[in-house]
């Protein structure tokens, strides 16, 4: 996997994410799920194997988007506490 592509959306907040992963079990689970879903989405969209139904890909995109929103909420909440 190309690490430069992975999770670029949250790259500027990486230090905050690492802190949250150490101190917040729920955040750690959500962020892990986001990483997993992002990887799966990348694999689905770039694989040359079997055809994947658009509905399935759209469902994975939607779930990934929900996870991104939840992560962003945590990062905003943490930033406002500083």
Residue frames as a rotation matrix with the C-alpha (Angstrom) as fourth column:
UNK 1
0.582 0.813 0.000 0.00
0.813 -0.582 0.000 0.00
0.000 0.000 -1.000 0.00
UNK 2
-0.234 -0.613 0.755 1.22
0.571 -0.715 -0.404 3.44
0.787 0.336 0.517 -0.86
UNK 3
-0.158 0.135 -0.978 1.53
0.975 -0.134 -0.176 5.17
-0.155 -0.982 -0.110 2.51
UNK 4
-0.955 -0.207 -0.212 1.56
0.180 -0.974 0.140 8.64
-0.235 0.095 0.967 0.92
UNK 5
-0.594 0.802 0.060 -2.02
-0.124 -0.165 0.979 8.07
0.795 0.574 0.197 -0.27
UNK 6
-0.253 0.538 -0.804 -3.35
0.751 0.633 0.187 6.69
0.610 -0.557 -0.564 2.98
UNK 7
0.339 0.562 -0.755 -5.59
0.940 -0.242 0.242 8.87
-0.047 -0.791 -0.610 5.11
UNK 8
-0.609 -0.638 0.470 -4.28
0.695 -0.715 -0.070 12.14
0.381 0.284 0.880 3.65
UNK 9
0.232 0.802 0.551 -7.43
0.315 -0.598 0.737 13.88
0.920 0.002 -0.391 4.73
UNK 10
0.977 0.200 -0.078 -6.28
0.118 -0.197 0.973 13.81
0.179 -0.960 -0.216 8.36
UNK 11
0.262 -0.963 -0.063 -2.54
0.793 0.252 -0.554 14.17
0.550 0.095 0.830 7.80
UNK 12
-0.189 -0.378 0.906 -2.34
-0.113 -0.909 -0.402 17.72
0.975 -0.179 0.129 9.25
UNK 13
0.396 0.436 0.808 -3.95
-0.841 -0.182 0.510 16.47
0.370 -0.881 0.295 12.48
UNK 14
0.290 -0.274 -0.917 -1.80
-0.032 0.955 -0.295 13.35
0.957 0.115 0.268 12.80
UNK 15
-0.787 -0.612 0.074 -0.31
-0.066 -0.036 -0.997 14.37
0.613 -0.790 -0.012 16.14
UNK 16
-0.414 0.735 0.537 -3.79
-0.909 -0.307 -0.281 14.98
-0.041 -0.605 0.796 17.61
UNK 17
0.506 0.599 -0.621 -4.97
-0.664 0.730 0.163 11.64
0.551 0.329 0.767 16.19
UNK 18
-0.201 -0.677 -0.708 -2.07
0.099 0.705 -0.702 9.81
0.975 -0.211 -0.075 17.82
UNK 19
-0.887 -0.085 0.455 -2.93
-0.406 -0.329 -0.853 11.43
0.222 -0.941 0.257 21.16
UNK 20
0.012 0.984 0.178 -6.58
-1.000 0.013 -0.007 10.47
-0.009 -0.178 0.984 20.85
UNK 21
0.353 0.073 -0.933 -5.69
-0.373 0.925 -0.069 6.91
0.858 0.372 0.354 19.90
UNK 22
-0.640 -0.686 -0.346 -3.71
0.096 0.375 -0.922 6.62
0.763 -0.623 -0.174 23.14
UNK 23
-0.972 0.167 0.163 -6.37
-0.213 -0.348 -0.913 8.10
-0.096 -0.923 0.373 25.38
UNK 24
-0.155 0.986 -0.068 -9.74
-0.845 -0.168 -0.508 7.27
-0.512 -0.021 0.859 23.82
UNK 25
-0.655 -0.104 0.749 -10.71
0.056 0.981 0.185 3.67
-0.754 0.163 -0.636 23.09
UNK 26
0.389 0.878 0.279 -13.78
0.445 0.086 -0.892 4.62
-0.807 0.470 -0.357 21.06
UNK 27
0.604 -0.245 -0.759 -11.79
-0.639 -0.718 -0.277 7.02
-0.477 0.652 -0.590 18.89
UNK 28
-0.494 -0.862 0.116 -9.18
-0.655 0.456 0.602 4.33
-0.572 0.222 -0.790 18.32
UNK 29
-0.364 0.444 0.819 -11.88
0.431 0.859 -0.274 1.88
-0.825 0.253 -0.505 17.15
UNK 30
0.706 0.684 -0.182 -13.53
0.198 -0.438 -0.877 4.45
-0.680 0.583 -0.445 14.87
UNK 31
0.342 -0.655 -0.674 -10.23
-0.823 -0.555 0.123 5.54
-0.454 0.512 -0.729 13.37
UNK 32
-0.660 -0.546 0.516 -9.20
-0.283 0.817 0.502 1.91
-0.696 0.185 -0.693 12.80
UNK 33
0.064 0.778 0.626 -12.53
0.591 0.475 -0.652 1.25
-0.804 0.412 -0.429 11.08
UNK 34
0.768 0.168 -0.617 -12.00
-0.276 -0.784 -0.556 4.37
-0.577 0.598 -0.556 8.95
UNK 35
-0.223 -0.931 -0.289 -8.55
-0.818 0.018 0.574 3.14
-0.529 0.365 -0.766 7.92
UNK 36
-0.617 0.041 0.786 -9.95
0.179 0.980 0.090 -0.29
-0.766 0.196 -0.612 7.08
UNK 37
0.434 0.874 0.218 -12.87
0.503 -0.035 -0.864 1.12
-0.747 0.485 -0.455 5.09
UNK 38
0.554 -0.309 -0.773 -10.59
-0.610 -0.783 -0.124 3.55
-0.567 0.540 -0.622 3.24
UNK 39
-0.581 -0.806 0.114 -8.26
-0.562 0.499 0.660 0.72
-0.589 0.319 -0.743 2.29
UNK 40
-0.382 0.523 0.762 -11.18
0.501 0.810 -0.305 -1.45
-0.777 0.265 -0.571 1.17
UNK 41
0.683 0.644 -0.345 -12.66
0.116 -0.562 -0.819 1.38
-0.722 0.519 -0.458 -0.87
UNK 42
0.092 -0.757 -0.647 -9.30
-0.845 -0.403 0.351 1.97
-0.526 0.515 -0.677 -2.55
UNK 43
-0.760 -0.407 0.507 -9.03
-0.175 0.879 0.444 -1.73
-0.626 0.249 -0.739 -3.34
UNK 44
0.030 0.874 0.485 -12.57
0.566 0.385 -0.729 -1.90
-0.824 0.296 -0.483 -4.72
UNK 45
0.757 0.326 -0.566 -12.12
-0.149 -0.758 -0.635 1.14
-0.636 0.565 -0.526 -6.91
UNK 46
0.164 -0.801 -0.576 -8.74
-0.944 -0.297 0.145 0.13
-0.287 0.519 -0.805 -8.30
UNK 47
-0.308 -0.274 0.911 -9.05
-0.150 0.960 0.238 -3.64
-0.939 -0.063 -0.337 -8.61
UNK 48
-0.433 0.097 -0.896 -9.18
-0.900 -0.090 0.426 -5.11
-0.039 0.991 0.126 -12.08
UNK 49
-0.977 0.062 0.202 -10.79
0.032 0.988 -0.150 -8.34
-0.209 -0.140 -0.968 -10.92
UNK 50
-0.448 0.886 0.118 -14.46
0.892 0.433 0.131 -9.12
0.065 0.164 -0.984 -10.64
UNK 51
-0.478 0.400 0.782 -17.01
0.080 -0.867 0.492 -6.39
0.875 0.298 0.382 -11.24
UNK 52
-0.788 0.212 -0.578 -18.27
0.590 -0.009 -0.807 -4.83
-0.176 -0.977 -0.118 -8.01
UNK 53
0.123 0.921 0.369 -21.84
0.927 -0.240 0.289 -3.45
0.355 0.306 -0.883 -7.98
UNK 54
-0.441 -0.248 0.862 -22.03
0.157 -0.967 -0.199 0.33
0.884 0.047 0.465 -7.76
UNK 55
0.591 0.741 0.319 -24.50
-0.237 -0.218 0.947 0.05
0.771 -0.635 0.046 -4.87
UNK 56
0.719 -0.392 -0.573 -21.90
0.682 0.557 0.474 -1.77
0.133 -0.732 0.668 -2.79
UNK 57
-0.367 -0.897 0.247 -19.16
0.836 -0.435 -0.335 0.75
0.408 0.083 0.909 -3.58
UNK 58
-0.174 0.386 0.906 -21.55
-0.108 -0.922 0.372 3.61
0.979 -0.033 0.202 -2.77
UNK 59
0.858 0.481 -0.179 -22.40
0.083 0.215 0.973 1.98
0.506 -0.850 0.145 0.58
UNK 60
0.270 -0.851 -0.451 -18.70
0.962 0.259 0.087 1.72
0.043 -0.458 0.888 1.44
UNK 61
-0.524 -0.425 0.738 -18.21
0.478 -0.864 -0.158 5.38
0.705 0.270 0.656 0.43
UNK 62
0.310 0.746 0.589 -21.14
-0.196 -0.556 0.808 6.43
0.930 -0.366 -0.026 2.60
UNK 63
0.865 -0.031 -0.502 -19.86
0.462 0.441 0.769 4.51
0.197 -0.897 0.395 5.63
UNK 64
-0.153 -0.988 -0.032 -16.38
0.970 -0.144 -0.195 5.95
0.188 -0.061 0.980 5.13
UNK 65
-0.341 0.112 0.933 -17.90
0.154 -0.973 0.173 9.44
0.927 0.203 0.314 4.94
UNK 66
0.748 0.656 0.105 -19.79
-0.047 -0.106 0.993 8.90
0.663 -0.747 -0.049 8.22
UNK 67
0.571 -0.622 -0.536 -16.56
0.821 0.408 0.400 7.77
-0.030 -0.668 0.743 9.89
UNK 68
-0.437 -0.718 0.541 -14.72
0.731 -0.634 -0.252 10.83
0.525 0.285 0.802 8.54
UNK 69
0.120 0.581 0.805 -17.44
-0.113 -0.797 0.593 13.08
0.986 -0.162 -0.030 9.96
UNK 70
0.924 0.238 -0.300 -17.16
0.234 0.270 0.934 11.42
0.303 -0.933 0.193 13.36
UNK 71
0.121 -0.964 -0.236 -13.38
0.993 0.119 0.022 11.76
0.007 -0.237 0.971 13.36
UNK 72
-0.422 -0.232 0.877 -13.64
0.413 -0.910 -0.042 15.42
0.807 0.344 0.479 12.33
UNK 73
0.602 0.707 0.373 -16.08
-0.084 -0.408 0.909 16.03
0.794 -0.578 -0.186 15.19
UNK 74
0.757 -0.392 -0.522 -13.58
0.650 0.382 0.657 14.58
-0.058 -0.837 0.544 17.66
UNK 75
-0.266 -0.936 0.229 -10.76
0.946 -0.300 -0.126 16.65
0.187 0.183 0.965 16.24
UNK 76
-0.162 0.295 0.942 -12.84
0.116 -0.942 0.315 19.83
0.980 0.161 0.119 16.39
UNK 77
0.852 0.518 -0.075 -13.96
0.085 0.004 0.996 19.03
0.517 -0.855 -0.041 19.94
UNK 78
0.443 -0.777 -0.447 -10.38
0.887 0.306 0.346 18.40
-0.132 -0.549 0.825 21.02
UNK 79
-0.423 -0.617 0.664 -9.21
0.729 -0.666 -0.154 21.62
0.538 0.419 0.732 19.33
UNK 80
0.201 0.592 0.781 -11.85
-0.040 -0.791 0.610 23.69
0.979 -0.154 -0.135 21.09
UNK 81
0.903 0.104 -0.416 -10.72
0.378 0.262 0.888 22.34
0.201 -0.960 0.197 24.47
UNK 82
-0.001 -0.999 -0.052 -7.16
0.966 0.012 -0.260 23.65
0.260 -0.051 0.964 23.96
